[in-house]
Amino acid sequence: SRDGLDLERIESLDEATDGLEIEKGLMAELNRSYLKEALAWLQPADAKLITQIYCDRIPMTELAAQLGVTEGTIRYRRTQILTKLKVILEDVMKLSRDILL
């Protein structure tokens, strides 16, 4: 084991699954990387709200109370931010593909 990686286990998983398990792990890491990059392009308040909802799992009712707005406002902001995030994420992924090709 080097740097906390169990190379024998990884190699045996790779052989047993024709690389599928490693590919899934790499794809998940790549998707996290894309998402992190896309979040960086949002306004800080927008990125914070999305992080609080989806990563920190703070209920929208609690966020509304903290921010002094209605839950409906939080839901509306979430929808607007997710729409922006989707466009940014598509651009980030396209740019990454263009660089790799």
C-alpha positions in Angstrom: 0.0 0.0 0.0 1.5 3.3 -1.1 0.0 6.7 -0.1 -3.0 4.9 1.4 -3.9 3.1 -1.9 -4.3 -0.6 -1.9 -2.8 -1.2 -5.3 -3.3 -5.0 -5.2 -7.0 -4.5 -4.4 -7.4 -2.0 -7.2 -5.7 -4.3 -9.7 -7.9 -7.2 -8.6 -11.0 -5.1 -8.9 -9.9 -3.9 -12.3 -9.4 -7.5 -13.5 -12.7 -8.8 -12.0 -14.8 -6.0 -13.5 -12.9 -5.4 -16.7 -12.0 -1.9 -15.3 -15.6 -0.9 -14.7 -15.2 -0.2 -11.0 -12.1 2.0 -11.6 -13.9 3.7 -14.4 -16.9 4.5 -12.2 -14.6 5.9 -9.6 -12.7 8.0 -12.1 -15.9 9.3 -13.6 -17.3 10.2 -10.2 -14.1 12.1 -9.4 -14.2 13.8 -12.8 -17.9 14.8 -12.2 -16.9 16.2 -8.7 -14.1 18.2 -10.4 -16.5 19.6 -13.0 -19.0 20.5 -10.4 -16.4 22.2 -8.2 -15.2 24.2 -11.2 -18.8 25.2 -12.2 -19.6 26.3 -8.6 -16.6 28.6 -8.7 -18.2 30.5 -11.5 -21.3 31.3 -9.5 -21.8 34.3 -7.4 -20.4 33.4 -3.9 -23.9 33.7 -2.3 -25.4 31.4 -4.9 -22.6 28.8 -4.5 -23.0 29.0 -0.8 -26.8 28.4 -1.0 -26.4 25.4 -3.3 -23.7 24.0 -1.0 -25.9 24.4 2.0 -28.8 22.7 0.4 -27.1 19.8 -1.3 -23.8 19.2 0.6 -24.6 20.4 4.1 -28.2 19.3 3.7 -29.6 22.2 5.6 -33.4 22.2 5.3 -34.8 25.0 3.2 -37.1 26.1 6.0 -34.0 26.6 8.2 -32.2 28.5 5.4 -35.2 30.7 4.9 -35.3 31.5 8.6 -31.6 32.3 8.7 -31.8 34.6 5.7 -35.1 36.2 6.7 -37.0 35.2 3.6 -39.8 32.7 2.8 -39.2 29.1 1.9 -40.7 29.9 -1.5 -38.0 32.4 -2.0 -35.3 29.8 -1.2 -37.0 27.4 -3.6 -37.1 30.0 -6.4 -33.5 31.0 -5.8 -32.4 27.3 -5.9 -34.2 26.8 -9.2 -32.6 29.9 -10.7 -29.1 29.0 -9.5 -29.5 25.4 -10.7 -30.4 26.7 -14.2 -27.3 28.9 -14.2 -25.2 26.0 -12.9 -26.4 23.7 -15.6 -25.3 26.1 -18.3 -21.9 26.7 -16.6 -21.4 22.9 -16.1 -22.1 22.2 -19.8 -19.5 24.9 -20.7 -16.9 23.6 -18.3 -17.4 20.0 -19.6 -17.2 21.2 -23.2 -14.1 23.2 -22.6 -12.4 20.2 -20.8 -13.3 17.9 -23.7 -11.9 20.4 -26.2 -8.7 20.7 -24.3 -8.3 16.9 -24.0 -9.0 16.4 -27.8 
